[in-house]
Amino acid sequence: MAAQSDQYDAVLVQYGLRPVRMEQRGKAVKVYTNCGVFALKPLESEQEAAAVWQSLQHGGPRCLPLCLTRRRSLFATEGGRLYYVQAWHDGEAKAEGDPVRAFFRELARLHRATVRTIQVSEEEAAAYRKQKKDEWQRARTVWEERIERYEAAWYMSPFQLQCCTYFHEMMRAYSFAEERLDAWEETLKETKQWRIAWVHGKARLSHYIPPYWISWERAHWNSPLFDVIAAVRFHVQTMPPLGREWFEGMEEYEKELPLSDGERAFLYSHLAEPRGFVRCLERYEAASRNERNEREYVAALQRCYLAFKNMEAVVMHLVQRDAAQQQEEAVDNEPPADESSNG
């Protein structure tokens, strides 16, 4: 740690800062200096530096500004690594209303600032659909092979019994995901258009500190849905049963950046995909019987399942909302009754 502190000191000198105390906060370091409190963050590559630099151009006032070195550079170099420094920001300005709704609202505004439409060929759409379906089929095969073996055993372990309990729900989820992916491809065949934006790359609540977004190292051009999917996937794993604000977060998002039918189909497909289970199954199978702690493996499987049920609740809320909206539109578009036939 002393060697690392020396390296941080050498970086801070380039900004004219003298550290008084440092605290490791994830990848970042909270640095108390003679001129205030700052965040110092190392970068893994020049590609990350380029992503941060481009984000400052695209994100503008939504990006927390970086401090300049004495040489007027955005990045400092020390020991073969790149670093940046910015003021430590605890989010003095609170988000309007609920923080989850504010997160989705500001994420949509972030995307809206750079969103543009590109042309997509039928071949590109078909190739992506095939890639995803092949991926899901491999996961299904893992499930099916394990379940067939577990059900043939005289005695199932607690982990194996739990897998058998979840199996049919997983298969239904994959079927739903494939149906929505097919619907996305059909829509794209008609429009041959897809929207992209400069996405954050790691959108989550901890990276939105009103009014700023931080940690832009993974930013790139992609569908705005990339951030939405990544955010929901992350938070369904880290929270207890979701509150209603998470179901309504997408409604906040769509107030700022409405989605097309194709985008909704793509979103639901990727949210519905069961995640984490196959890795859990394979880890269990790879361990010898003597190494298996059934309680730990069952707990890991249950965490996957709870995240899956959280996600299922989000997707079902959105699907039911869409059905209700379509029904309202159908009623509104019905021709008026012919009054001449009365009386």
KETI-579098 format. One line per 2 residues: their letters; for each residue x, z, y of N, C-alpha, C. Coordinates in pm, whole numbers, plus 50000, padded with zeros to 5 digits. Example, Ala and Ser with C-alpha at 12.3 -4.5 7.8 and 13.67 -1.06 7.14 Angstrom:
AS = 51319 50780 49431 51230 50780 49550 51320 50780 49670 | 51285 50708 49775 51367 50714 49894 51290 50787 50003;
end
This chain:
MA = 50083 50000 49879 50000 50000 50000 50086 50000 50125 | 50203 50064 50117 50292 50069 50233 50339 49931 50271;
AQ = 50373 49849 50169 50419 49713 50196 50308 49633 50262 | 50185 49652 50213 50071 49580 50270 50047 49625 50414;
SD = 50059 49755 50441 50042 49806 50577 50146 49747 50671 | 50270 49733 50621 50375 49672 50702 50339 49529 50737;
QY = 50281 49458 50639 50241 49319 50663 50129 49313 50766 | 50033 49405 50756 49925 49410 50854 49980 49442 50994;
DA = 50076 49533 51000 50139 49566 51129 50200 49441 51191 | 50267 49361 51106 50332 49240 51156 50229 49139 51206;
VL = 50113 49136 51142 50006 49047 51189 49953 49095 51324 | 49927 49224 51335 49868 49279 51457 49961 49265 51577;
VQ = 50091 49269 51552 50188 49249 51661 50166 49113 51727 | 50127 49014 51647 50105 48879 51700 49986 48875 51798;
YG = 49902 48978 51791 49789 48989 51883 49815 49091 51994 | 49933 49150 51992 49965 49252 52092 49893 49383 52066;
LR = 49863 49411 51940 49788 49533 51903 49877 49629 51826 | 49862 49758 51855 49935 49862 51782 49834 49944 51701;
PV = 49844 49940 51570 49746 50014 51487 49768 50164 51491 | 49658 50238 51495 49663 50384 51488 49620 50429 51349;
RM = 49518 50364 51295 49466 50396 51162 49401 50273 51102 | 49406 50261 50970 49345 50147 50902 49258 50196 50787;
EQ = 49146 50125 50767 49057 50155 50655 49022 50025 50584 | 49043 50021 50454 49007 49902 50377 48855 49896 50361;
RG = 48796 49783 50400 48651 49762 50387 48627 49631 50313 | 48628 49637 50180 48619 49514 50104 48746 49435 50123;
KA = 48730 49306 50155 48848 49223 50181 48903 49247 50321 | 48819 49294 50410 48859 49316 50549 48924 49454 50565;
VK = 48995 49470 50675 49056 49598 50710 49004 49638 50848 | 48948 49758 50857 48904 49810 50985 49024 49877 51050;
VY = 49063 49826 51168 49187 49871 51232 49156 49938 51365 | 49196 50063 51377 49184 50135 51503 49316 50114 51578;
TN = 49307 50061 51699 49429 50027 51773 49425 50088 51913 | 49533 50060 51986 49542 50105 52125 49443 50034 52216;
CG = 49384 49925 52167 49291 49847 52251 49149 49843 52195 | 49120 49928 52099 48986 49929 52041 48990 49912 51890;
VF = 48873 49886 51832 48860 49873 51687 48840 49726 51652 | 48917 49681 51552 48914 49540 51514 48900 49524 51363;
AL = 48854 49407 51322 48851 49369 51181 48963 49268 51158 | 49048 49296 51059 49155 49205 51021 49123 49154 50882;
KP = 49125 49022 50865 49088 48968 50734 49187 48861 50688 | 49239 48877 50567 49328 48774 50512 49247 48657 50457;
LE = 49305 48537 50460 49241 48419 50406 49316 48376 50280 | 49242 48321 50185 49302 48281 50059 49369 48145 50066;
SE = 49326 48061 50160 49378 47924 50163 49355 47862 50301 | 49418 47748 50322 49395 47672 50446 49253 47618 50448;
QE = 49196 47595 50331 49058 47548 50324 48962 47652 50383 | 48986 47780 50355 48904 47885 50413 48922 47889 50565;
AA = 49044 47872 50611 49069 47870 50755 48994 47755 50820 | 48994 47638 50754 48922 47522 50808 48772 47549 50813;
AV = 48720 47619 50711 48577 47651 50709 48542 47744 50824 | 48627 47843 50850 48602 47936 50962 48608 47861 51094;
WQ = 48709 47776 51109 48725 47701 51235 48604 47610 51260 | 48561 47537 51156 48445 47448 51172 48318 47527 51201;
SL = 48307 47645 51143 48190 47728 51167 48180 47770 51313 | 48294 47795 51375 48294 47829 51517 48242 47712 51600;
QH = 48271 47590 51554 48222 47472 51625 48072 47452 51603 | 48030 47468 51477 47889 47441 51444 47798 47559 51475;
GG = 47847 47680 51452 47764 47799 51468 47756 47850 51610 | 47859 47818 51689 47859 47855 51830 47836 48003 51852;
PR = 47737 48038 51934 47713 48179 51970 47667 48267 51854 | 47633 48206 51739 47592 48287 51625 47711 48337 51544;
CL = 47830 48288 51574 47951 48333 51506 48019 48440 51591 | 48058 48548 51527 48134 48650 51598 48269 48590 51636;
PL = 48304 48588 51766 48428 48520 51809 48553 48581 51746 | 48655 48497 51730 48785 48543 51682 48875 48573 51801;
CL = 48964 48668 51781 49064 48698 51884 49177 48594 51875 | 49235 48561 51988 49348 48468 51990 49478 48545 51983;
TR = 49576 48488 51913 49709 48548 51911 49775 48527 52047 | 49891 48586 52064 49964 48568 52190 49999 48421 52213;
RR = 50007 48345 52104 50037 48202 52115 49910 48119 52127 | 49797 48184 52150 49668 48118 52170 49620 48048 52043;
SL = 49650 48106 51928 49605 48051 51801 49493 48137 51745 | 49402 48074 51670 49293 48148 51607 49340 48227 51485;
FA = 49449 48182 51424 49497 48242 51300 49642 48286 51314 | 49672 48396 51249 49810 48445 51243 49865 48416 51104;
TE = 49995 48390 51096 50062 48365 50969 50165 48474 50944 | 50160 48532 50825 50258 48636 50790 50272 48640 50637;
GG = 50396 48635 50591 50420 48642 50447 50355 48529 50370 | 50344 48412 50433 50285 48298 50365 50134 48298 50360;
RL = 50070 48393 50428 49923 48400 50429 49870 48387 50571 | 49746 48341 50579 49678 48330 50707 49584 48449 50725;
YY = 49570 48492 50850 49482 48605 50884 49404 48569 51011 | 49290 48636 51027 49225 48632 51157 49181 48773 51195;
VQ = 49161 48791 51325 49123 48921 51380 49004 48901 51473 | 48906 48990 51462 48793 48987 51555 48752 49131 51584;
AW = 48679 49149 51692 48633 49284 51726 48545 49338 51614 | 48563 49465 51583 48477 49527 51481 48337 49541 51539;
HD = 48240 49490 51467 48103 49485 51518 48010 49554 51420 | 47950 49664 51460 47857 49737 51373 47712 49697 51396;
GE = 47692 49595 51476 47555 49550 51501 47481 49640 51597 | 47532 49649 51721 47466 49736 51819 47323 49692 51847;
AK = 47304 49560 51849 47169 49508 51873 47095 49500 51741 | 46985 49568 51728 46910 49568 51603 46824 49443 51594;
AE = 46805 49398 51469 46719 49282 51447 46576 49315 51484 | 46505 49209 51529 46364 49229 51564 46284 49258 51437;
GD = 46211 49368 51435 46125 49399 51322 46204 49431 51197 | 46153 49385 51083 46215 49414 50955 46346 49338 50938;
PV = 46454 49404 50890 46583 49336 50878 46583 49220 50779 | 46502 49228 50673 46498 49119 50576 46432 48996 50637;
RA = 46321 49015 50705 46255 48902 50770 46345 48843 50879 | 46412 48930 50953 46505 48883 51057 46617 48801 50995;
FF = 46666 48846 50880 46772 48774 50809 46729 48632 50778 | 46611 48615 50718 46564 48481 50683 46533 48398 50807;
RE = 46477 48462 50908 46445 48389 51032 46573 48335 51096 | 46676 48419 51105 46800 48376 51169 46878 48279 51082;
LA = 46863 48292 50950 46927 48196 50860 46867 48056 50882 | 46736 48050 50899 46670 47921 50926 46715 47864 51060;
RL = 46727 47949 51161 46773 47901 51292 46916 47850 51285 | 46997 47917 51204 47135 47875 51183 47137 47735 51122;
HR = 47056 47712 51021 47051 47582 50955 46991 47475 51047 | 46888 47513 51120 46819 47417 51206 46912 47356 51310;
AT = 47013 47432 51351 47105 47385 51456 47188 47266 51411 | 47209 47251 51279 47295 47141 51232 47227 47052 51128;
VR = 47101 47075 51099 47036 47001 50991 47029 46852 51022 | 47053 46771 50920 47040 46626 50934 46999 46568 50800;
TI = 46946 46446 50805 46895 46381 50685 46994 46276 50636 | 47018 46276 50504 47106 46176 50445 47028 46096 50340;
QV = 47079 45979 50307 47018 45895 50204 47073 45936 50067 | 46984 45943 49969 47022 45978 49832 46964 45873 49739;
SE = 47046 45819 49651 47000 45715 49558 46931 45778 49438 | 46852 45696 49368 46786 45745 49245 46889 45786 49141;
EE = 47002 45713 49137 47107 45742 49040 47168 45880 49065 | 47189 45915 49192 47245 46046 49226 47149 46159 49186;
AA = 47020 46137 49214 46920 46238 49178 46911 46254 49027 | 46912 46142 48954 46903 46147 48808 47026 46215 48748;
AY = 47143 46189 48806 47266 46250 48755 47263 46401 48774 | 47214 46445 48890 47207 46590 48914 47106 46655 48820;
RK = 46990 46591 48803 46888 46647 48712 46944 46659 48570 | 47015 46555 48526 47072 46558 48391 47176 46669 48378;
QK = 47258 46686 48479 47360 46791 48476 47297 46929 48461 | 47191 46955 48541 47126 47086 48535 47054 47105 48401;
KD = 46985 47000 48355 46911 47014 48229 47007 47035 48112 | 47121 46967 48114 47220 46987 48008 47272 47131 48011;
EW = 47295 47182 48131 47341 47321 48147 47238 47418 48090 | 47111 47395 48124 47006 47483 48074 46986 47470 47924;
QR = 47004 47349 47871 46989 47330 47727 47099 47404 47652 | 47219 47405 47707 47328 47480 47642 47294 47629 47638;
AR = 47236 47679 47748 47196 47821 47753 47084 47848 47652 | 46988 47758 47645 46879 47774 47548 46932 47779 47405;
TV = 47029 47692 47377 47085 47686 47242 47153 47818 47205 | 47224 47875 47302 47287 48006 47277 47180 48108 47241;
WE = 47073 48113 47321 46963 48206 47293 46905 48182 47154 | 46872 48056 47125 46803 48025 46999 46888 48060 46878;
ER = 47019 48029 46885 47107 48059 46772 47117 48210 46750 | 47130 48285 46860 47142 48431 46846 47013 48493 46793;
IE = 46900 48450 46846 46772 48509 46806 46742 48479 46659 | 46773 48356 46617 46750 48321 46476 46832 48412 46385;
RY = 46956 48438 46425 47042 48525 46343 46995 48671 46348 | 46957 48716 46469 46913 48856 46481 46786 48881 46400;
EA = 46692 48787 46404 46564 48808 46334 46580 48801 46182 | 46689 48736 46137 46712 48727 45992 46781 48851 45935;
AW = 46829 48938 46023 46901 49057 45978 46803 49162 45923 | 46851 49244 45828 46770 49353 45775 46742 49457 45882;
YM = 46844 49478 45967 46831 49580 46071 46887 49526 46201 | 46807 49531 46305 46855 49486 46436 46906 49604 46516;
SP = 47018 49583 46584 47069 49685 46675 46979 49692 46798 | 46988 49797 46877 46906 49806 46999 46925 49685 47091;
FQ = 47048 49638 47105 47075 49521 47190 47005 49398 47134 | 47018 49376 47003 46957 49259 46941 46805 49263 46952;
LQ = 46747 49380 46933 46602 49395 46945 46556 49363 47087 | 46634 49407 47186 46599 49380 47325 46604 49231 47354;
CC = 46704 49162 47299 46714 49017 47316 46591 48946 47260 | 46549 48986 47141 46432 48925 47080 46306 48950 47163;
TY = 46301 49066 47226 46186 49100 47311 46177 49008 47433 | 46293 48971 47488 46298 48890 47610 46292 48740 47583;
FH = 46314 48698 47461 46339 48557 47430 46231 48463 47483 | 46105 48489 47452 46000 48394 47490 45984 48384 47642;
EM = 46006 48493 47713 46003 48487 47860 46113 48397 47912 | 46231 48404 47851 46341 48318 47895 46308 48171 47874;
MR = 46251 48139 47759 46218 47999 47730 46112 47946 47827 | 46013 48030 47860 45912 47987 47957 45974 47963 48095;
AY = 46070 48048 48131 46135 48033 48261 46214 47903 48267 | 46286 47869 48159 46360 47742 48157 46264 47624 48164;
SF = 46151 47633 48095 46052 47524 48099 45998 47505 48240 | 45965 47615 48307 45916 47607 48445 46023 47545 48535;
AE = 46149 47589 48519 46258 47536 48602 46273 47386 48582 | 46262 47340 48458 46275 47197 48430 46158 47118 48489;
ER = 46038 47172 48480 45921 47104 48539 45938 47086 48689 | 45985 47192 48756 46005 47183 48901 46118 47087 48936;
LD = 46222 47083 48852 46333 46990 48876 46287 46846 48860 | 46201 46821 48762 46144 46687 48744 46061 46649 48867;
AW = 45984 46745 48917 45902 46718 49037 45990 46685 49157 | 46102 46757 49170 46197 46728 49278 46250 46586 49267;
EE = 46288 46546 49145 46344 46412 49127 46240 46304 49160 | 46115 46324 49118 46010 46226 49147 45989 46211 49298;
TL = 45993 46323 49369 45976 46318 49514 46094 46244 49578 | 46213 46270 49529 46332 46207 49586 46332 46057 49560;
KE = 46276 46015 49445 46267 45872 49416 46184 45800 49523 | 46082 45870 49573 45995 45810 49674 46059 45810 49812;
TK = 46117 45924 49850 46168 45936 49988 46312 45887 50001 | 46392 45906 49893 46536 45874 49895 46608 45943 50011;
QW = 46554 46059 50050 46614 46135 50161 46629 46282 50123 | 46735 46341 50177 46763 46482 50150 46827 46541 50275;
RI = 46794 46667 50303 46849 46729 50424 46970 46816 50389 | 47070 46810 50477 47185 46897 50463 47209 46965 50598;
AW = 47286 47072 50593 47321 47148 50714 47455 47216 50690 | 47513 47271 50796 47633 47351 50780 47589 47488 50732;
VH = 47613 47518 50603 47563 47641 50543 47670 47749 50547 | 47627 47873 50548 47719 47987 50556 47806 47998 50431;
GK = 47747 47975 50315 47822 47976 50191 47819 48109 50117 | 47790 48217 50187 47780 48348 50122 47680 48432 50201;
AR = 47562 48376 50219 47459 48442 50301 47405 48565 50229 | 47418 48678 50294 47362 48803 50242 47344 48898 50360;
LS = 47266 49002 50340 47234 49093 50450 47359 49152 50516 | 47461 49183 50437 47581 49247 50492 47661 49153 50581;
HY = 47634 49023 50573 47707 48926 50656 47627 48884 50779 | 47511 48945 50798 47435 48923 50921 47432 49053 50999;
IP = 47507 49056 51108 47515 49174 51194 47460 49130 51330 | 47330 49151 51353 47267 49098 51474 47352 49119 51599;
PY = 47371 49016 51681 47315 48880 51664 47409 48783 51595 | 47509 48834 51523 47614 48747 51469 47610 48735 51318;
WI = 47670 48624 51270 47703 48605 51129 47854 48617 51115 | 47899 48680 51006 48042 48698 50983 48078 48643 50845;
SW = 48208 48638 50815 48259 48595 50684 48218 48452 50650 | 48276 48358 50724 48242 48217 50711 48337 48140 50618;
ER = 48416 48209 50539 48521 48143 50462 48470 48039 50362 | 48346 48050 50320 48292 47956 50221 48194 47856 50282;
AH = 48191 47846 50412 48097 47755 50479 48130 47609 50445 | 48026 47526 50437 48044 47384 50406 47912 47312 50430;
WN = 47913 47179 50418 47790 47101 50428 47719 47103 50294 | 47590 47136 50296 47511 47139 50173 47364 47145 50214;
SP = 47276 47144 50115 47135 47167 50144 47118 47307 50202 | 47034 47325 50303 47007 47461 50354 46962 47556 50243;
LF = 46902 47500 50138 46854 47583 50027 46968 47652 49954 | 47090 47599 49965 47206 47664 49902 47216 47808 49947;
DV = 47206 47832 50078 47214 47968 50130 47096 48053 50088 | 46977 47993 50090 46856 48069 50053 46864 48114 49908;
IA = 46899 48021 49819 46908 48053 49676 47014 48158 49651 | 47131 48140 49714 47242 48236 49694 47202 48375 49743;
AV = 47134 48382 49857 47095 48512 49913 46996 48585 49822 | 46894 48513 49777 46793 48577 49691 46855 48618 49558;
RF = 46936 48530 49499 47001 48564 49372 47084 48691 49384 | 47158 48702 49493 47244 48820 49510 47161 48946 49525;
HV = 47059 48941 49607 46987 49064 49640 46890 49109 49531 | 46842 49018 49446 46756 49065 49337 46836 49145 49235;
QT = 46970 49127 49235 47054 49202 49142 47089 49340 49195 | 47084 49358 49325 47138 49480 49384 47031 49575 49434;
MP = 46905 49540 49414 46799 49621 49469 46703 49667 49359 | 46630 49777 49381 46520 49814 49292 46407 49714 49311;
PL = 46291 49732 49247 46182 49636 49267 46165 49602 49414 | 46155 49471 49439 46159 49422 49577 46035 49463 49655;
GR = 46056 49490 49782 45945 49516 49872 45881 49386 49917 | 45766 49396 49978 45690 49278 50018 45767 49192 50118;
EW = 45856 49254 50195 45931 49177 50294 46015 49067 50230 | 46056 49088 50104 46133 48985 50035 46043 48871 49991;
FE = 45919 48900 49955 45826 48793 49921 45795 48708 50044 | 45790 48775 50157 45750 48706 50281 45870 48650 50358;
GM = 45990 48675 50309 46109 48625 50378 46109 48475 50392 | 46067 48404 50285 46064 48259 50291 45962 48208 50392;
EE = 45855 48283 50411 45756 48242 50512 45818 48249 50650 | 45900 48353 50674 45973 48360 50801 46068 48242 50815;
YE = 46135 48209 50704 46229 48097 50706 46156 47967 50742 | 46041 47945 50677 45970 47818 50697 45899 47807 50832;
KE = 45881 47920 50899 45829 47911 51036 45931 47841 51126 | 46059 47863 51097 46166 47804 51177 46211 47669 51123;
LP = 46209 47654 50991 46255 47529 50929 46165 47498 50809 | 46051 47433 50834 45958 47403 50724 46024 47319 50616;
LS = 45986 47344 50491 46043 47271 50378 45947 47161 50332 | 46004 47053 50281 45924 46946 50223 45881 46986 50082;
DG = 45790 46909 50023 45747 46937 49885 45866 46929 49790 | 45953 46831 49812 46070 46816 49726 46164 46935 49737;
ER = 46183 46983 49858 46270 47099 49877 46212 47224 49811 | 46080 47240 49819 46019 47355 49753 46035 47347 49602;
AF = 46016 47227 49547 46033 47211 49402 46176 47244 49360 | 46273 47198 49438 46414 47226 49409 46441 47376 49418;
LY = 46388 47439 49521 46407 47583 49541 46351 47663 49423 | 46226 47635 49385 46163 47712 49278 46235 47690 49145;
SH = 46281 47568 49123 46353 47538 49001 46478 47624 48988 | 46556 47634 49095 46683 47705 49088 46664 47857 49094;
LA = 46558 47902 49160 46532 48046 49160 46483 48093 49023 | 46404 48008 48956 46343 48048 48828 46444 48052 48713;
EP = 46554 47983 48727 46654 47978 48620 46703 48118 48582 | 46689 48160 48455 46740 48293 48414 46893 48295 48424;
RG = 46947 48400 48484 47092 48405 48506 47151 48535 48451 | 47272 48524 48402 47345 48642 48357 47327 48675 48210;
FV = 47215 48631 48151 47185 48669 48012 47286 48612 47913 | 47317 48483 47928 47405 48419 47831 47543 48484 47833;
RC = 47593 48516 47951 47722 48585 47961 47716 48720 47888 | 47604 48787 47905 47584 48917 47841 47581 48902 47688;
LE = 47510 48801 47640 47503 48774 47497 47641 48741 47439 | 47715 48659 47512 47845 48616 47462 47947 48730 47461;
RY = 47939 48818 47561 48028 48935 47561 47999 49026 47442 | 47872 49043 47413 47832 49127 47299 47885 49067 47169;
EA = 47868 48936 47153 47911 48870 47030 48063 48871 47016 | 48134 48864 47129 48281 48859 47126 48342 48994 47089;
AS = 48269 49102 47114 48322 49236 47085 48306 49267 46936 | 48406 49334 46880 48395 49376 46740 48293 49490 46730;
RN = 48242 49514 46610 48141 49618 46593 48193 49755 46637 | 48320 49780 46612 48377 49910 46650 48388 49926 46801;
ER = 48397 49812 46874 48412 49816 47020 48278 49819 47092 | 48171 49791 47021 48041 49778 47086 47982 49915 47121;
NE = 47958 49933 47247 47884 50050 47292 47742 50001 47320 | 47652 50025 47227 47517 49970 47237 47449 50008 47367;
RE = 47469 50132 47410 47404 50177 47533 47449 50093 47652 | 47579 50065 47660 47632 49987 47773 47581 49843 47770;
YV = 47579 49784 47650 47532 49646 47640 47382 49635 47668 | 47305 49731 47620 47161 49731 47648 47138 49749 47799;
AA = 47214 49838 47861 47199 49860 48006 47231 49734 48083 | 47337 49661 48042 47373 49536 48110 47262 49432 48094;
LQ = 47204 49425 47974 47095 49331 47948 46972 49367 48031 | 46944 49495 48042 46828 49539 48121 46848 49511 48269;
RC = 46971 49521 48318 46997 49487 48459 46967 49340 48483 | 47007 49254 48389 46975 49112 48400 46824 49091 48403;
YL = 46755 49166 48317 46610 49149 48305 46539 49197 48432 | 46583 49308 48488 46521 49357 48611 46541 49258 48725;
AF = 46661 49199 48733 46685 49097 48835 46595 48976 48810 | 46581 48939 48683 46494 48827 48646 46349 48853 48687;
KN = 46300 48974 48665 46161 49006 48700 46143 49011 48852 | 46245 49059 48924 46240 49053 49070 46228 48909 49117;
ME = 46310 48822 49058 46307 48681 49095 46175 48616 49058 | 46124 48650 48941 45996 48596 48897 45886 48632 48996;
AV = 45888 48755 49047 45787 48798 49144 45797 48715 49272 | 45919 48687 49316 45937 48604 49437 45882 48464 49414;
VM = 45919 48403 49302 45877 48265 49274 45725 48258 49259 | 45666 48352 49187 45521 48349 49168 45447 48368 49301;
HL = 45501 48452 49387 45440 48469 49519 45439 48337 49594 | 45551 48266 49590 45560 48139 49662 45471 48033 49601;
VQ = 45466 48027 49468 45381 47929 49401 45234 47955 49432 | 45193 48080 49426 45054 48115 49456 45021 48088 49602;
RD = 45116 48114 49690 45096 48083 49832 45073 47934 49851 | 45154 47851 49785 45140 47706 49797 45004 47661 49745;
AA = 44961 47718 49632 44831 47680 49574 44717 47715 49669 | 44727 47832 49732 44623 47874 49827 44620 47781 49948;
QQ = 44738 47741 49996 44744 47650 50110 44685 47514 50076 | 44714 47465 49955 44660 47336 49912 44509 47341 49900;
QE = 44457 47455 49853 44312 47470 49840 44246 47471 49977 | 44307 47541 50071 44254 47544 50208 44253 47405 50270;
EA = 44362 47331 50248 44370 47195 50303 44265 47104 50240 | 44241 47122 50109 44140 47041 50041 44002 47069 50098;
VD = 43972 47196 50124 43841 47232 50182 43828 47175 50322 | 43936 47185 50402 43932 47134 50539 43913 46983 50544;
NE = 43963 46914 50440 43955 46767 50440 43830 46712 50373 | 43747 46803 50322 43623 46757 50259 43532 46693 50365;
PP = 43469 46580 50332 43377 46519 50429 43256 46608 50451 | 43200 46607 50570 43081 46690 50596 42962 46646 50511;
AD = 42877 46740 50479 42760 46708 50398 42669 46613 50474 | 42602 46524 50399 42510 46426 50461 42379 46495 50491;
ES = 42360 46525 50623 42240 46601 50662 42113 46520 50653 | 42129 46386 50649 42006 46301 50647 41928 46317 50517;
SN = 42000 46363 50413 41931 46379 50285 41850 46508 50279 | 41865 46595 50379 41791 46722 50380 41653 46703 50444;
G = 41561 46783 50396 41430 46792 50458 41353 46667 50447;
end
